[in-house]
Amino acid sequence: MLLLPTIDDQTLRLLPKAAGAYILHIDVKADVALTRHRFAGKVIKQGTYFYCGSARGAGGIAARVKRHCASDKKPHWHIDALTIMPVGKVMSVLAVPNGNECDLCRWLREQFLLSVPVPGFGSSDCAVCPAHLLAVPGEPLRAVSLLNSVKNTAFV
């Protein structure tokens, strides 16, 4: 596992090009009214969130996370509503080569009692998880501490 506690051009180069899963730590700077499809009318409140995702295609985790961090992307996935500036920003990331996004999400919910702000958000292709977006209560710096705890466990 690789934890990038800060995101910039240099740290993004460290990401593995392998398939696997990742956890994005996202700072949402203002309430976001969702407009796409089944989430229309739902609101994601200003705050700190984790998004658990997977990358199985070309470029692996590195390519997917770099896309999430890009400011000039065309919206495609649910999470893009929260990572397009000035709405929100990816602050840190935990990369888990050969990891499973559902396992990460379930572990975060169970170990840290993180809540699901919008059922189904980020998990439209998953029949198991209530969502792949989790709210992180407390101070924003707590998110990096939680990611470090995940990195130091042997659950994956």
Secondary structure, 3 states (H helix, E strand, C coil): CEEECCCCHHHHCCCCCCCEEEEEEEEECCCEECCCHHHCCCEECCEEEEEEEEECCCCHHHHHHHHHHCCCCCCCCCCHHHHCCCCEEEEEEEEEECCCHHHHHHHHHHHHCCECCCCCCCCCCCCCCCCCEEEECCCCHHHHHHHHHHHCCCCC
